[in-house]
Amino acid sequence: MNQLPTSLRKQIPDAVLRKLDDMDEAAQLGFVEEFSRNKKSSLLAFLLVGGGLHYAYLGRVWLTLFFICTMGGFGIWWIIDLFRVFGMVRERNRSVAIRVLRDIQVLR
């Protein structure tokens, strides 16, 4: 898949990239569009850590409520999440890539 930008390629697991290489160009473009629409930004998630809204942004509403009610685990959880947020976004985007690939394969 040559038309995939390097920045996007880094966010997609190798197994998904191998499957994409076996697909026709229309399916690849469909994957890129859907993945781009659903992926999350590390920078935005990092900015949202301050208010505890990063969990809501990543689709984890209950953790958001718990985080806010405990004031970020009395500050400890908040400090830890400053370092963890990039990994959380990376994992979320990998899950999105796998789900989008699965959906495309089912539709084919």
N, CA, C and O atoms as a GROMACS GRO file, in nm:
protein
  432
    1MET      N    1   0.086  -0.117   0.000
    1MET     CA    2   0.000   0.000   0.000
    1MET      C    3   0.090   0.123   0.000
    1MET      O    4   0.137   0.166   0.105
    2ASN      N    5   0.114   0.176  -0.114
    2ASN     CA    6   0.210   0.285  -0.130
    2ASN      C    7   0.151   0.422  -0.101
    2ASN      O    8   0.225   0.513  -0.064
    3GLN      N    9   0.021   0.438  -0.118
    3GLN     CA   10  -0.038   0.571  -0.101
    3GLN      C   11  -0.066   0.605   0.045
    3GLN      O   12  -0.117   0.713   0.073
    4LEU      N   13  -0.034   0.516   0.136
    4LEU     CA   14  -0.057   0.541   0.278
    4LEU      C   15   0.054   0.630   0.333
    4LEU      O   16   0.171   0.592   0.326
    5PRO      N   17   0.020   0.746   0.389
    5PRO     CA   18   0.124   0.835   0.444
    5PRO      C   19   0.200   0.766   0.558
    5PRO      O   20   0.144   0.684   0.630
    6THR      N   21   0.326   0.801   0.572
    6THR     CA   22   0.411   0.740   0.674
    6THR      C   23   0.356   0.765   0.814
    6THR      O   24   0.362   0.677   0.900
    7SER      N   25   0.302   0.883   0.838
    7SER     CA   26   0.248   0.913   0.971
    7SER      C   27   0.130   0.821   1.005
    7SER      O   28   0.113   0.781   1.120
    8LEU      N   29   0.050   0.789   0.904
    8LEU     CA   30  -0.063   0.699   0.925
    8LEU      C   31  -0.015   0.556   0.936
    8LEU      O   32  -0.069   0.478   1.015
    9ARG      N   33   0.086   0.520   0.859
    9ARG     CA   34   0.141   0.384   0.859
    9ARG      C   35   0.194   0.347   0.998
    9ARG      O   36   0.185   0.231   1.038
   10LYS      N   37   0.250   0.444   1.070
   10LYS     CA   38   0.304   0.418   1.204
   10LYS      C   39   0.195   0.385   1.305
   10LYS      O   40   0.223   0.322   1.407
   11GLN      N   41   0.072   0.426   1.278
   11GLN     CA   42  -0.037   0.406   1.373
   11GLN      C   43  -0.110   0.274   1.352
   11GLN      O   44  -0.197   0.237   1.431
   12ILE      N   45  -0.075   0.203   1.245
   12ILE     CA   46  -0.146   0.081   1.208
   12ILE      C   47  -0.058  -0.040   1.237
   12ILE      O   48   0.059  -0.040   1.199
   13PRO      N   49  -0.112  -0.142   1.303
   13PRO     CA   50  -0.033  -0.262   1.332
   13PRO      C   51   0.016  -0.331   1.204
   13PRO      O   52  -0.048  -0.323   1.100
   14ASP      N   53   0.130  -0.398   1.214
   14ASP     CA   54   0.190  -0.465   1.098
   14ASP      C   55   0.098  -0.570   1.037
   14ASP      O   56   0.093  -0.585   0.915
   15ALA      N   57   0.025  -0.641   1.121
   15ALA     CA   58  -0.067  -0.744   1.069
   15ALA      C   59  -0.175  -0.681   0.981
   15ALA      O   60  -0.212  -0.738   0.879
   16VAL      N   61  -0.224  -0.564   1.020
   16VAL     CA   62  -0.325  -0.495   0.941
   16VAL      C   63  -0.263  -0.446   0.810
   16VAL      O   64  -0.327  -0.454   0.705
   17LEU      N   65  -0.140  -0.394   0.816
   17LEU     CA   66  -0.074  -0.348   0.694
   17LEU      C   67  -0.054  -0.462   0.594
   17LEU      O   68  -0.070  -0.443   0.474
   18ARG      N   69  -0.018  -0.580   0.644
   18ARG     CA   70  -0.002  -0.696   0.555
   18ARG      C   71  -0.134  -0.733   0.487
   18ARG      O   72  -0.137  -0.764   0.368
   19LYS      N   73  -0.242  -0.729   0.564
   19LYS     CA   74  -0.374  -0.760   0.506
   19LYS      C   75  -0.413  -0.654   0.402
   19LYS      O   76  -0.469  -0.687   0.298
   20LEU      N   77  -0.383  -0.529   0.432
   20LEU     CA   78  -0.416  -0.421   0.339
   20LEU      C   79  -0.340  -0.435   0.207
   20LEU      O   80  -0.394  -0.404   0.101
   21ASP      N   81  -0.216  -0.482   0.213
   21ASP     CA   82  -0.137  -0.501   0.092
   21ASP      C   83  -0.200  -0.604  -0.001
   21ASP      O   84  -0.180  -0.599  -0.122
   22ASP      N   85  -0.276  -0.698   0.055
   22ASP     CA   86  -0.342  -0.802  -0.025
   22ASP      C   87  -0.474  -0.755  -0.086
   22ASP      O   88  -0.530  -0.823  -0.171
   23MET      N   89  -0.524  -0.640  -0.042
   23MET     CA   90  -0.654  -0.590  -0.089
   23MET      C   91  -0.638  -0.502  -0.212
   23MET      O   92  -0.530  -0.450  -0.240
   24ASP      N   93  -0.748  -0.487  -0.284
   24ASP     CA   94  -0.745  -0.398  -0.401
   24ASP      C   95  -0.742  -0.252  -0.355
   24ASP      O   96  -0.763  -0.222  -0.237
   25GLU      N   97  -0.716  -0.163  -0.448
   25GLU     CA   98  -0.697  -0.022  -0.415
   25GLU      C   99  -0.823   0.042  -0.357
   25GLU      O  100  -0.813   0.127  -0.269
   26ALA      N  101  -0.940   0.004  -0.406
   26ALA     CA  102  -1.064   0.062  -0.355
   26ALA      C  103  -1.084   0.026  -0.207
   26ALA      O  104  -1.125   0.111  -0.128
   27ALA      N  105  -1.056  -0.098  -0.171
   27ALA     CA  106  -1.070  -0.140  -0.032
   27ALA      C  107  -0.967  -0.068   0.056
   27ALA      O  108  -0.997  -0.030   0.169
   28GLN      N  109  -0.846  -0.048   0.003
   28GLN     CA  110  -0.743   0.023   0.077
   28GLN      C  111  -0.784   0.168   0.102
   28GLN      O  112  -0.767   0.220   0.213
   29LEU      N  113  -0.836   0.231   0.000
   29LEU     CA  114  -0.880   0.370   0.016
   29LEU      C  115  -0.996   0.380   0.114
   29LEU      O  116  -1.004   0.475   0.192
   30GLY      N  117  -1.086   0.282   0.110
   30GLY     CA  118  -1.197   0.278   0.206
   30GLY      C  119  -1.145   0.264   0.349
   30GLY      O  120  -1.197   0.327   0.441
   31PHE      N  121  -1.042   0.181   0.366
   31PHE     CA  122  -0.982   0.165   0.497
   31PHE      C  123  -0.922   0.297   0.546
   31PHE      O  124  -0.945   0.338   0.659
   32VAL      N  125  -0.845   0.362   0.458
   32VAL     CA  126  -0.779   0.488   0.496
   32VAL      C  127  -0.881   0.593   0.535
   32VAL      O  128  -0.863   0.663   0.634
   33GLU      N  129  -0.989   0.605   0.459
   33GLU     CA  130  -1.092   0.704   0.490
   33GLU      C  131  -1.158   0.675   0.625
   33GLU      O  132  -1.173   0.765   0.708
   34GLU      N  133  -1.197   0.550   0.646
   34GLU     CA  134  -1.266   0.514   0.770
   34GLU      C  135  -1.172   0.525   0.891
   34GLU      O  136  -1.212   0.574   0.996
   35PHE      N  137  -1.049   0.480   0.876
   35PHE     CA  138  -0.952   0.489   0.986
   35PHE      C  139  -0.924   0.635   1.020
   35PHE      O  140  -0.920   0.672   1.137
   36SER      N  141  -0.905   0.717   0.918
   36SER     CA  142  -0.877   0.860   0.941
   36SER      C  143  -0.993   0.929   1.012
   36SER      O  144  -0.972   1.019   1.092
   37ARG      N  145  -1.113   0.886   0.981
   37ARG     CA  146  -1.232   0.946   1.043
   37ARG      C  147  -1.245   0.906   1.191
   37ARG      O  148  -1.298   0.983   1.271
   38ASN      N  149  -1.197   0.786   1.226
   38ASN     CA  150  -1.218   0.734   1.362
   38ASN      C  151  -1.096   0.740   1.453
   38ASN      O  152  -1.109   0.720   1.574
   39LYS      N  153  -0.979   0.766   1.399
   39LYS     CA  154  -0.859   0.767   1.484
   39LYS      C  155  -0.860   0.889   1.575
   39LYS      O  156  -0.927   0.989   1.547
   40LYS      N  157  -0.785   0.880   1.682
   40LYS     CA  158  -0.778   0.987   1.780
   40LYS      C  159  -0.641   1.053   1.776
   40LYS      O  160  -0.542   0.990   1.738
   41SER      N  161  -0.637   1.180   1.815
   41SER     CA  162  -0.515   1.258   1.815
   41SER      C  163  -0.448   1.253   1.952
   41SER      O  164  -0.512   1.277   2.055
   42SER      N  165  -0.319   1.223   1.953
   42SER     CA  166  -0.243   1.220   2.079
   42SER      C  167  -0.234   1.359   2.141
   42SER      O  168  -0.244   1.374   2.262
   43LEU      N  169  -0.215   1.459   2.058
   43LEU     CA  170  -0.202   1.595   2.109
   43LEU      C  171  -0.330   1.642   2.177
   43LEU      O  172  -0.326   1.698   2.286
   44LEU      N  173  -0.444   1.618   2.113
   44LEU     CA  174  -0.571   1.658   2.172
   44LEU      C  175  -0.597   1.583   2.302
   44LEU      O  176  -0.644   1.641   2.400
   45ALA      N  177  -0.567   1.454   2.304
   45ALA     CA  178  -0.586   1.375   2.426
   45ALA      C  179  -0.498   1.428   2.538
   45ALA      O  180  -0.541   1.437   2.652
   46PHE      N  181  -0.374   1.464   2.505
   46PHE     CA  182  -0.283   1.520   2.605
   46PHE      C  183  -0.338   1.651   2.661
   46PHE      O  184  -0.330   1.675   2.782
   47LEU      N  185  -0.392   1.735   2.574
   47LEU     CA  186  -0.449   1.861   2.620
   47LEU      C  187  -0.571   1.841   2.708
   47LEU      O  188  -0.598   1.922   2.798
   48LEU      N  189  -0.645   1.734   2.684
   48LEU     CA  190  -0.765   1.706   2.762
   48LEU      C  191  -0.736   1.643   2.898
   48LEU      O  192  -0.825   1.637   2.983
   49VAL      N  193  -0.614   1.597   2.919
   49VAL     CA  194  -0.578   1.536   3.048
   49VAL      C  195  -0.601   1.635   3.162
   49VAL      O  196  -0.643   1.596   3.271
   50GLY      N  197  -0.572   1.761   3.137
   50GLY     CA  198  -0.586   1.863   3.241
   50GLY      C  199  -0.724   1.866   3.305
   50GLY      O  200  -0.736   1.884   3.426
   51GLY      N  201  -0.827   1.848   3.225
   51GLY     CA  202  -0.963   1.848   3.278
   51GLY      C  203  -1.019   1.710   3.301
   51GLY      O  204  -1.135   1.696   3.340
   52GLY      N  205  -0.940   1.607   3.277
   52GLY     CA  206  -0.986   1.470   3.294
   52GLY      C  207  -1.076   1.421   3.183
   52GLY      O  208  -1.141   1.317   3.197
   53LEU      N  209  -1.081   1.494   3.074
   53LEU     CA  210  -1.172   1.456   2.964
   53LEU      C  211  -1.107   1.366   2.860
   53LEU      O  212  -1.170   1.330   2.761
   54HIS      N  213  -0.983   1.329   2.882
   54HIS     CA  214  -0.915   1.242   2.786
   54HIS      C  215  -0.980   1.104   2.778
   54HIS      O  216  -0.982   1.042   2.672
   55TYR      N  217  -1.034   1.057   2.890
   55TYR     CA  218  -1.102   0.927   2.886
   55TYR      C  219  -1.231   0.935   2.803
   55TYR      O  220  -1.262   0.841   2.730
   56ALA      N  221  -1.304   1.043   2.815
   56ALA     CA  222  -1.425   1.060   2.734
   56ALA      C  223  -1.388   1.065   2.586
   56ALA      O  224  -1.456   1.006   2.503
   57TYR      N  225  -1.281   1.136   2.554
   57TYR     CA  226  -1.234   1.146   2.416
   57TYR      C  227  -1.197   1.008   2.360
   57TYR      O  228  -1.216   0.983   2.241
   58LEU      N  229  -1.147   0.921   2.445
   58LEU     CA  230  -1.109   0.787   2.402
   58LEU      C  231  -1.225   0.687   2.414
   58LEU      O  232  -1.207   0.568   2.392
   59GLY      N  233  -1.344   0.737   2.450
   59GLY     CA  234  -1.462   0.653   2.453
   59GLY      C  235  -1.484   0.578   2.583
   59GLY      O  236  -1.555   0.478   2.585
   60ARG      N  237  -1.425   0.623   2.692
   60ARG     CA  238  -1.436   0.555   2.820
   60ARG      C  239  -1.504   0.648   2.920
   60ARG      O  240  -1.440   0.704   3.010
   61VAL      N  241  -1.635   0.662   2.904
   61VAL     CA  242  -1.713   0.759   2.981
   61VAL      C  243  -1.710   0.729   3.130
   61VAL      O  244  -1.696   0.822   3.209
   62TRP      N  245  -1.723   0.604   3.171
   62TRP     CA  246  -1.726   0.572   3.313
   62TRP      C  247  -1.594   0.609   3.381
   62TRP      O  248  -1.594   0.657   3.494
   63LEU      N  249  -1.483   0.586   3.313
   63LEU     CA  250  -1.355   0.626   3.371
   63LEU      C  251  -1.346   0.777   3.384
   63LEU      O  252  -1.286   0.829   3.478
   64THR      N  253  -1.406   0.848   3.288
   64THR     CA  254  -1.409   0.994   3.297
   64THR      C  255  -1.480   1.039   3.423
   64THR      O  256  -1.430   1.124   3.497
   65LEU      N  257  -1.596   0.982   3.449
   65LEU     CA  258  -1.673   1.018   3.568
   65LEU      C  259  -1.596   0.984   3.695
   65LEU      O  260  -1.593   1.063   3.789
   66PHE      N  261  -1.534   0.867   3.698
   66PHE     CA  262  -1.457   0.825   3.815
   66PHE      C  263  -1.337   0.917   3.835
   66PHE      O  264  -1.305   0.956   3.947
   67PHE      N  265  -1.270   0.952   3.724
   67PHE     CA  266  -1.154   1.041   3.731
   67PHE      C  267  -1.193   1.177   3.788
   67PHE      O  268  -1.124   1.231   3.874
   68ILE      N  269  -1.303   1.231   3.739
   68ILE     CA  270  -1.347   1.363   3.785
   68ILE      C  271  -1.394   1.358   3.932
   68ILE      O  272  -1.361   1.446   4.010
   69CYS      N  273  -1.469   1.254   3.967
   69CYS     CA  274  -1.519   1.242   4.104
   69CYS      C  275  -1.407   1.227   4.207
   69CYS      O  276  -1.420   1.271   4.321
   70THR      N  277  -1.297   1.164   4.167
   70THR     CA  278  -1.185   1.146   4.261
   70THR      C  279  -1.078   1.254   4.243
   70THR      O  280  -0.970   1.246   4.300
   71MET      N  281  -1.111   1.355   4.164
   71MET     CA  282  -1.017   1.464   4.135
   71MET      C  283  -0.885   1.409   4.083
   71MET      O  284  -0.776   1.445   4.129
   72GLY      N  285  -0.898   1.320   3.986
   72GLY     CA  286  -0.777   1.261   3.927
   72GLY      C  287  -0.701   1.173   4.024
   72GLY      O  288  -0.578   1.175   4.029
   73GLY      N  289  -0.776   1.097   4.102
   73GLY     CA  290  -0.713   1.011   4.202
   73GLY      C  291  -0.632   1.094   4.301
   73GLY      O  292  -0.522   1.057   4.341
   74PHE      N  293  -0.691   1.208   4.339
   74PHE     CA  294  -0.627   1.303   4.431
   74PHE      C  295  -0.493   1.351   4.376
   74PHE      O  296  -0.398   1.378   4.451
   75GLY      N  297  -0.488   1.362   4.244
   75GLY     CA  298  -0.369   1.416   4.177
   75GLY      C  299  -0.271   1.311   4.129
   75GLY      O  300  -0.196   1.335   4.035
   76ILE      N  301  -0.271   1.196   4.192
   76ILE     CA  302  -0.175   1.091   4.155
   76ILE      C  303  -0.209   1.033   4.018
   76ILE      O  304  -0.122   1.020   3.932
   77TRP      N  305  -0.335   0.998   3.998
   77TRP     CA  306  -0.381   0.941   3.872
   77TRP      C  307  -0.358   1.041   3.759
   77TRP      O  308  -0.320   1.002   3.648
   78TRP      N  309  -0.380   1.166   3.787
   78TRP     CA  310  -0.363   1.271   3.687
   78TRP      C  311  -0.218   1.277   3.641
   78TRP      O  312  -0.191   1.286   3.521
   79ILE      N  313  -0.124   1.273   3.734
   79ILE     CA  314   0.018   1.278   3.699
   79ILE      C  315   0.058   1.154   3.618
   79ILE      O  316   0.131   1.166   3.520
   80ILE      N  317   0.010   1.040   3.657
   80ILE     CA  318   0.040   0.916   3.585
   80ILE      C  319  -0.014   0.924   3.442
   80ILE      O  320   0.054   0.884   3.348
   81ASP      N  321  -0.135   0.975   3.426
   81ASP     CA  322  -0.196   0.984   3.294
   81ASP      C  323  -0.125   1.082   3.202
   81ASP      O  324  -0.135   1.069   3.080
   82LEU      N  325  -0.055   1.178   3.256
   82LEU     CA  326   0.026   1.267   3.171
   82LEU      C  327   0.128   1.188   3.090
   82LEU      O  328   0.161   1.225   2.978
   83PHE      N  329   0.178   1.079   3.148
   83PHE     CA  330   0.276   0.995   3.080
   83PHE      C  331   0.211   0.882   3.001
   83PHE      O  332   0.266   0.837   2.900
   84ARG      N  333   0.095   0.836   3.045
   84ARG     CA  334   0.028   0.722   2.982
   84ARG      C  335  -0.057   0.758   2.861
   84ARG      O  336  -0.087   0.671   2.779
   85VAL      N  337  -0.097   0.882   2.847
   85VAL     CA  338  -0.198   0.920   2.749
   85VAL      C  339  -0.156   0.885   2.606
   85VAL      O  340  -0.240   0.845   2.525
   86PHE      N  341  -0.029   0.900   2.574
   86PHE     CA  342   0.015   0.870   2.437
   86PHE      C  343   0.001   0.721   2.405
   86PHE      O  344  -0.038   0.684   2.294
   87GLY      N  345   0.032   0.637   2.502
   87GLY     CA  346   0.014   0.493   2.484
   87GLY      C  347  -0.133   0.454   2.475
   87GLY      O  348  -0.170   0.364   2.399
   88MET      N  349  -0.217   0.523   2.552
   88MET     CA  350  -0.361   0.495   2.546
   88MET      C  351  -0.417   0.528   2.408
   88MET      O  352  -0.499   0.454   2.354
   89VAL      N  353  -0.373   0.640   2.352
   89VAL     CA  354  -0.419   0.679   2.218
   89VAL      C  355  -0.367   0.580   2.114
   89VAL      O  356  -0.441   0.540   2.023
   90ARG      N  357  -0.242   0.539   2.127
   90ARG     CA  358  -0.184   0.443   2.033
   90ARG      C  359  -0.262   0.312   2.034
   90ARG      O  360  -0.292   0.256   1.929
   91GLU      N  361  -0.295   0.263   2.154
   91GLU     CA  362  -0.373   0.139   2.164
   91GLU      C  363  -0.514   0.156   2.107
   91GLU      O  364  -0.564   0.067   2.039
   92ARG      N  365  -0.576   0.270   2.134
   92ARG     CA  366  -0.710   0.298   2.080
   92ARG      C  367  -0.706   0.298   1.928
   92ARG      O  368  -0.795   0.241   1.864
   93ASN      N  369  -0.604   0.362   1.870
   93ASN     CA  370  -0.594   0.367   1.724
   93ASN      C  371  -0.566   0.230   1.664
   93ASN      O  372  -0.613   0.199   1.555
   94ARG      N  373  -0.490   0.147   1.734
   94ARG     CA  374  -0.467   0.010   1.686
   94ARG      C  375  -0.597  -0.069   1.686
   94ARG      O  376  -0.625  -0.145   1.593
   95SER      N  377  -0.677  -0.051   1.790
   95SER     CA  378  -0.807  -0.119   1.796
   95SER      C  379  -0.898  -0.071   1.684
   95SER      O  380  -0.970  -0.150   1.623
   96VAL      N  381  -0.894   0.058   1.656
   96VAL     CA  382  -0.975   0.113   1.547
   96VAL      C  383  -0.931   0.053   1.414
   96VAL      O  384  -1.015   0.016   1.332
   97ALA      N  385  -0.800   0.042   1.392
   97ALA     CA  386  -0.749  -0.013   1.267
   97ALA      C  387  -0.796  -0.158   1.248
   97ALA      O  388  -0.836  -0.196   1.138
   98ILE      N  389  -0.790  -0.236   1.354
   98ILE     CA  390  -0.832  -0.376   1.346
   98ILE      C  391  -0.982  -0.385   1.319
   98ILE      O  392  -1.027  -0.466   1.238
   99ARG      N  393  -1.060  -0.300   1.388
   99ARG     CA  394  -1.206  -0.302   1.368
   99ARG      C  395  -1.243  -0.260   1.226
   99ARG      O  396  -1.330  -0.322   1.164
  100VAL      N  397  -1.178  -0.158   1.175
  100VAL     CA  398  -1.209  -0.110   1.039
  100VAL      C  399  -1.172  -0.218   0.938
  100VAL      O  400  -1.248  -0.243   0.844
  101LEU      N  401  -1.057  -0.282   0.955
  101LEU     CA  402  -1.018  -0.389   0.863
  101LEU      C  403  -1.119  -0.503   0.868
  101LEU      O  404  -1.158  -0.556   0.764
  102ARG      N  405  -1.161  -0.541   0.988
  102ARG     CA  406  -1.260  -0.649   1.003
  102ARG      C  407  -1.391  -0.612   0.934
  102ARG      O  408  -1.451  -0.694   0.866
  103ASP      N  409  -1.434  -0.487   0.951
  103ASP     CA  410  -1.558  -0.442   0.886
  103ASP      C  411  -1.547  -0.446   0.734
  103ASP      O  412  -1.641  -0.485   0.665
  104ILE      N  413  -1.434  -0.404   0.682
  104ILE     CA  414  -1.414  -0.407   0.536
  104ILE      C  415  -1.414  -0.549   0.484
  104ILE      O  416  -1.470  -0.576   0.378
  105GLN      N  417  -1.351  -0.640   0.556
  105GLN     CA  418  -1.346  -0.780   0.513
  105GLN      C  419  -1.485  -0.843   0.517
  105GLN      O  420  -1.518  -0.925   0.431
  106VAL      N  421  -1.566  -0.806   0.615
  106VAL     CA  422  -1.702  -0.860   0.624
  106VAL      C  423  -1.786  -0.809   0.508
  106VAL      O  424  -1.867  -0.883   0.452
  107LEU      N  425  -1.768  -0.684   0.471
  107LEU     CA  426  -1.847  -0.626   0.364
  107LEU      C  427  -1.809  -0.678   0.226
  107LEU      O  428  -1.887  -0.669   0.132
  108ARG      N  429  -1.690  -0.732   0.214
  108ARG     CA  430  -1.644  -0.781   0.083
  108ARG      C  431  -1.705  -0.909   0.049
  108ARG      O  432  -1.678  -0.964  -0.057
   0.00000   0.00000   0.00000
